[in-house]
């Protein structure tokens, strides 16, 4: 039986970033307390207060998932989610997308308010990639996650409705999802709204929204605040910068300004160099047509998925810290 003070002490150490002290405290109780075992798994996997040891982190998560103890029940879904991440990344275990899928399906079963919703959103992204591509399944899981409040999936649903991916095209539903997600801070949704306004020749609106997005381009900070993947935050900023540059270059909805256009074209490319490129063949062609002399335009990598496909990115592997329940 642990005193209330000792419990608060461990939680205080963890919350204050005193990882070395927290590690010592959790080591003391790992054999009798599944919460302590779970926290140790997180800390070893991510190297919090100790050297990174993903194998040991995976070992602790497996013990929790395989346990028959009622005391481990509330942690099983979070452990399954984390193990899915490990298998997908091939970190601490042999890489297996199928095993990641199996574990995320376990985690998505509404057993834990945070881990289950994360797993639902992750499955939505997983089924959008080429290996297990099934856009109907992607739409289903993004719908589940969105219904449970997930911001990233709300933006993804908007894009899927807008382009008829996994669901019948529905512009009204798309704009509802994108606008609500944008209001909640989803930068990817905001970028797609800019693209939509531009394509409908609402140039002034497109430029205004794009300017607001590009004023804050600290990708990691925005990702942390919104709990969205940095990859897609970067995509949203890059899209906004590109369409703002196009408006400035052509004088659409704003006063023509070649120098400012060059600045935002550069910004759109540099953001995607950092987090992966978003331009489709169509967008690249547009950029080259209006800005052929700009050297950074030629650096854009053209992704097969295009600008409108919502997919996961294995370059964006570990998000620290993991779920710390």
C-alpha positions as CSV (number, residue, x, y, z in Angstrom):
1,X,0.0,0.0,0.0
2,X,1.5,3.3,-1.1
3,X,1.0,6.6,0.8
4,X,-0.8,9.4,-0.9
5,X,2.4,11.5,-0.6
6,X,4.5,8.9,-2.5
7,X,2.0,8.9,-5.3
8,X,1.9,12.6,-5.6
9,X,5.7,12.8,-5.4
10,X,6.1,10.5,-8.4
11,X,3.5,12.4,-10.4
12,X,5.1,15.8,-9.4
13,X,8.5,14.6,-10.6
14,X,7.1,13.5,-13.9
15,X,5.1,16.7,-14.4
16,X,8.1,18.9,-13.6
17,X,10.4,17.1,-16.0
18,X,12.4,15.6,-13.1
19,X,12.8,12.4,-15.1
20,X,15.8,10.9,-13.3
21,X,14.0,11.1,-9.9
22,X,10.7,9.9,-11.5
23,X,12.6,6.9,-13.0
24,X,13.9,5.9,-9.6
25,X,10.4,6.1,-8.1
26,X,8.8,4.1,-10.8
27,X,11.5,1.4,-10.7
28,X,10.6,0.8,-7.0
29,X,7.0,-0.1,-7.8
30,X,7.2,-1.6,-11.3
31,X,6.7,-5.2,-10.1
32,X,3.5,-4.4,-8.1
33,X,2.1,-1.3,-9.9
34,X,1.1,-1.4,-13.6
35,X,0.9,2.4,-13.8
36,X,4.6,2.5,-12.7
37,X,5.4,-0.2,-15.3
38,X,3.6,1.8,-18.0
39,X,5.5,5.0,-17.2
40,X,8.8,3.2,-17.2
41,X,8.0,1.8,-20.6
42,X,7.3,5.3,-21.9
43,X,10.5,6.7,-20.3
44,X,12.8,3.9,-21.6
45,X,11.3,4.1,-25.1
46,X,11.7,7.9,-25.4
47,X,14.9,8.2,-23.3
48,X,13.3,10.3,-20.6
49,X,15.7,10.3,-17.6
50,X,17.6,7.4,-19.0
51,X,19.3,6.3,-22.2
52,X,16.8,5.4,-25.0
53,X,16.1,1.7,-24.8
54,X,13.1,1.0,-27.1
55,X,13.4,-2.8,-26.6
56,X,12.8,-2.4,-22.8
57,X,10.0,0.0,-23.5
58,X,8.3,-2.5,-25.7
59,X,8.9,-5.2,-23.2
60,X,7.0,-3.3,-20.5
61,X,4.1,-2.5,-22.9
62,X,3.8,-6.1,-23.9
63,X,3.6,-7.2,-20.2
64,X,0.7,-4.8,-19.6
65,X,-1.1,-5.9,-22.8
66,X,-0.7,-9.6,-22.0
67,X,-1.6,-9.3,-18.3
68,X,-4.8,-10.8,-16.9
69,X,-4.8,-8.6,-13.9
70,X,-7.9,-6.2,-13.5
71,X,-5.4,-3.6,-12.4
72,X,-3.9,-3.5,-15.9
73,X,-7.2,-3.3,-17.8
74,X,-7.3,0.6,-18.0
75,X,-3.8,0.6,-19.4
76,X,-4.2,-2.1,-22.1
77,X,-5.5,0.3,-24.8
78,X,-2.7,2.8,-24.3
79,X,-0.1,0.0,-24.3
80,X,-1.6,-1.4,-27.5
81,X,-1.5,2.1,-29.1
82,X,2.2,2.5,-28.2
83,X,3.1,-1.0,-29.3
84,X,1.4,-0.2,-32.7
85,X,3.6,2.8,-33.0
86,X,6.7,0.7,-32.2
87,X,5.8,-1.9,-34.8
88,X,5.0,0.7,-37.5
89,X,8.3,2.5,-36.8
90,X,10.3,-0.7,-36.5
91,X,11.7,0.7,-33.2
92,X,12.4,-1.9,-30.5
93,X,10.8,-4.6,-32.6
94,X,10.9,-5.8,-36.2
95,X,8.9,-3.5,-38.4
96,X,5.4,-4.8,-39.3
97,X,2.6,-2.6,-40.6
98,X,0.1,-5.5,-40.3
99,X,1.0,-6.0,-36.6
100,X,0.7,-2.2,-36.1
101,X,-2.8,-2.3,-37.7
102,X,-3.8,-5.2,-35.4
103,X,-2.7,-3.4,-32.3
104,X,-4.3,-0.1,-33.3
105,X,-7.6,-1.9,-33.9
106,X,-7.4,-3.2,-30.3
107,X,-6.6,0.3,-29.0
108,X,-9.4,1.9,-31.0
109,X,-12.0,0.0,-29.1
110,X,-13.2,2.8,-26.8
111,X,-11.3,1.4,-23.9
112,X,-9.4,4.6,-23.1
113,X,-10.6,8.1,-23.8
114,X,-7.2,9.3,-25.0
115,X,-5.5,6.3,-26.5
116,X,-8.6,5.0,-28.3
117,X,-9.2,8.3,-30.1
118,X,-5.5,8.5,-31.0
119,X,-5.7,5.0,-32.4
120,X,-8.8,5.8,-34.4
121,X,-7.2,8.8,-36.0
122,X,-4.0,6.9,-36.7
123,X,-6.0,4.1,-38.4
124,X,-7.6,6.8,-40.6
125,X,-4.1,7.8,-41.7
126,X,-2.9,4.3,-42.0
127,X,-5.6,3.3,-44.4
128,X,-4.8,6.4,-46.6
129,X,-1.3,5.1,-47.5
130,X,-0.5,2.8,-50.4
131,X,0.5,-0.3,-48.4
132,X,-2.9,-0.8,-46.8
133,X,-4.8,1.8,-48.8
134,X,-8.5,1.6,-48.3
135,X,-10.1,5.1,-48.3
136,X,-13.5,3.8,-47.1
137,X,-11.9,2.4,-44.0
138,X,-9.9,5.7,-43.7
139,X,-13.1,7.7,-43.8
140,X,-14.7,5.4,-41.3
141,X,-12.0,5.7,-38.7
142,X,-11.5,9.5,-39.2
143,X,-15.3,9.8,-38.7
144,X,-15.0,7.8,-35.4
145,X,-12.1,9.9,-34.2
146,X,-13.8,13.2,-35.3
147,X,-16.9,12.2,-33.4
148,X,-14.8,11.8,-30.3
149,X,-13.3,15.2,-30.7
150,X,-10.1,14.6,-32.6
151,X,-8.9,17.7,-34.4
152,X,-6.6,16.2,-36.9
153,X,-9.3,13.7,-38.1
154,X,-11.8,16.6,-38.5
155,X,-9.4,18.3,-40.9
156,X,-8.9,15.0,-42.7
157,X,-12.6,14.4,-43.1
158,X,-12.9,17.9,-44.7
159,X,-10.3,17.0,-47.3
160,X,-11.9,13.6,-48.0
161,X,-15.4,15.2,-48.5
162,X,-13.9,17.9,-50.6
163,X,-12.2,15.5,-53.0
164,X,-14.5,12.5,-52.8
165,X,-12.0,10.3,-51.2
166,X,-13.6,7.2,-49.5
167,X,-16.9,9.0,-49.6
168,X,-19.2,10.7,-52.1
169,X,-18.0,14.3,-52.8
170,X,-19.9,16.8,-50.6
171,X,-18.6,20.3,-50.7
172,X,-21.0,21.5,-48.0
173,X,-19.9,18.8,-45.6
174,X,-16.3,19.5,-46.5
175,X,-16.5,23.2,-45.8
176,X,-18.3,22.5,-42.5
177,X,-15.5,20.2,-41.4
178,X,-12.7,22.4,-42.7
179,X,-14.0,25.6,-41.2
180,X,-14.7,24.0,-37.8
181,X,-11.3,22.4,-37.7
182,X,-9.7,25.6,-38.8
183,X,-11.4,27.5,-36.0
184,X,-10.0,25.0,-33.6
185,X,-6.5,25.6,-34.9
186,X,-6.0,22.9,-37.5
187,X,-3.4,24.5,-39.8
188,X,-3.8,21.8,-42.5
189,X,-7.5,22.5,-42.7
190,X,-6.7,26.3,-42.9
191,X,-4.3,25.6,-45.8
192,X,-7.0,23.7,-47.7
193,X,-9.5,26.5,-47.1
194,X,-7.0,28.9,-48.7
195,X,-6.7,26.5,-51.7
196,X,-10.5,26.3,-51.9
197,X,-11.0,30.1,-51.8
198,X,-8.3,30.6,-54.4
199,X,-9.8,28.0,-56.8
200,X,-13.2,29.7,-56.5
201,X,-11.5,33.0,-57.3
202,X,-12.2,34.5,-53.8
203,X,-8.7,35.9,-54.0
204,X,-9.0,38.6,-51.3
205,X,-10.3,36.0,-48.8
206,X,-7.6,33.5,-49.8
207,X,-4.9,36.1,-49.4
208,X,-6.2,37.3,-46.0
209,X,-6.5,33.8,-44.5
210,X,-3.1,32.8,-46.0
211,X,-1.4,35.9,-44.5
212,X,-2.8,35.1,-41.1
213,X,-1.5,31.5,-41.3
214,X,2.0,32.4,-42.3
215,X,2.4,34.9,-39.5
216,X,3.1,32.0,-37.1
217,X,5.3,29.4,-38.7
218,X,6.8,27.7,-35.6
219,X,5.8,24.2,-36.8
220,X,6.7,22.3,-33.6
221,X,5.0,24.8,-31.3
222,X,1.8,24.7,-33.4
223,X,1.9,20.9,-33.5
224,X,2.2,20.7,-29.8
225,X,-0.6,23.2,-29.2
226,X,-3.0,21.5,-31.6
227,X,-1.9,17.9,-31.0
228,X,-1.5,17.5,-34.8
229,X,1.4,15.9,-36.7
230,X,4.1,18.4,-37.5
231,X,4.1,17.1,-41.1
232,X,0.6,18.3,-41.7
233,X,1.1,21.6,-39.9
234,X,4.0,22.2,-42.3
235,X,1.8,21.3,-45.2
236,X,-0.8,23.8,-44.2
237,X,1.7,26.6,-43.8
238,X,3.3,25.7,-47.1
239,X,0.0,25.8,-48.9
240,X,-0.9,29.1,-47.5
241,X,2.5,30.6,-48.4
242,X,2.2,29.3,-51.9
243,X,-1.2,30.8,-52.6
244,X,-0.4,34.0,-50.9
245,X,2.7,34.2,-53.2
246,X,0.6,33.6,-56.2
247,X,-1.9,36.3,-55.3
248,X,1.0,38.7,-54.7
249,X,2.7,37.8,-58.0
250,X,-0.4,38.2,-60.1
251,X,-2.1,41.0,-58.1
252,X,-5.1,38.9,-57.3
253,X,-7.1,40.3,-54.3
254,X,-4.0,42.2,-53.2
255,X,-1.6,44.8,-54.6
256,X,0.9,43.2,-56.8
257,X,4.3,42.8,-55.1
258,X,7.0,40.7,-56.8
259,X,9.5,40.9,-53.9
260,X,6.9,39.7,-51.4
261,X,5.8,37.0,-53.8
262,X,9.4,35.7,-54.0
263,X,9.6,35.7,-50.2
264,X,6.4,33.6,-49.8
265,X,7.3,31.2,-52.7
266,X,10.6,30.6,-50.8
267,X,8.8,30.1,-47.6
268,X,6.4,27.5,-49.1
269,X,9.3,25.4,-50.4
270,X,11.4,25.7,-47.3
271,X,8.6,24.5,-45.0
272,X,8.1,21.4,-47.1
273,X,11.8,20.7,-47.4
274,X,11.7,20.4,-43.6
275,X,8.7,18.3,-43.2
276,X,8.1,16.7,-46.7
277,X,6.8,18.2,-49.9
278,X,3.1,18.7,-50.8
279,X,3.0,20.1,-54.3
280,X,1.2,18.0,-56.9
281,X,2.0,18.0,-60.6
282,X,-0.7,20.6,-61.2
283,X,0.5,22.9,-58.5
284,X,4.2,22.6,-59.6
285,X,3.1,23.5,-63.1
286,X,1.3,26.6,-61.9
287,X,4.3,27.7,-59.8
288,X,6.7,27.3,-62.7
289,X,4.4,29.2,-65.1
290,X,4.1,32.3,-62.9
291,X,7.6,32.1,-61.3
292,X,9.9,30.3,-63.7
293,X,12.9,32.4,-62.7
294,X,12.7,31.7,-59.0
295,X,15.4,29.1,-58.2
296,X,13.8,27.5,-55.2
297,X,10.7,26.6,-57.2
298,X,12.8,24.0,-59.0
299,X,13.7,22.3,-55.7
300,X,10.2,21.1,-55.0
301,X,9.8,17.4,-54.8
302,X,6.6,16.2,-56.4
303,X,4.8,13.6,-54.3
304,X,2.8,10.9,-55.9
305,X,0.0,11.4,-53.4
306,X,-0.7,15.0,-54.4
307,X,-1.7,18.0,-52.4
308,X,-5.1,16.7,-51.4
309,X,-4.3,13.2,-50.2
310,X,-4.2,12.8,-46.4
311,X,-1.5,10.2,-45.5
312,X,0.9,9.4,-42.7
313,X,4.6,9.9,-43.0
314,X,7.2,7.5,-41.6
315,X,9.7,10.3,-41.4
316,X,7.6,11.8,-38.7
317,X,8.1,8.8,-36.4
318,X,8.4,9.5,-32.7
319,X,6.3,12.1,-31.0
320,X,7.6,12.8,-27.5
321,X,6.5,12.2,-24.9
322,X,4.1,9.3,-25.6
323,X,0.9,8.8,-23.7
324,X,1.6,9.3,-20.1
325,X,-1.6,8.4,-18.3
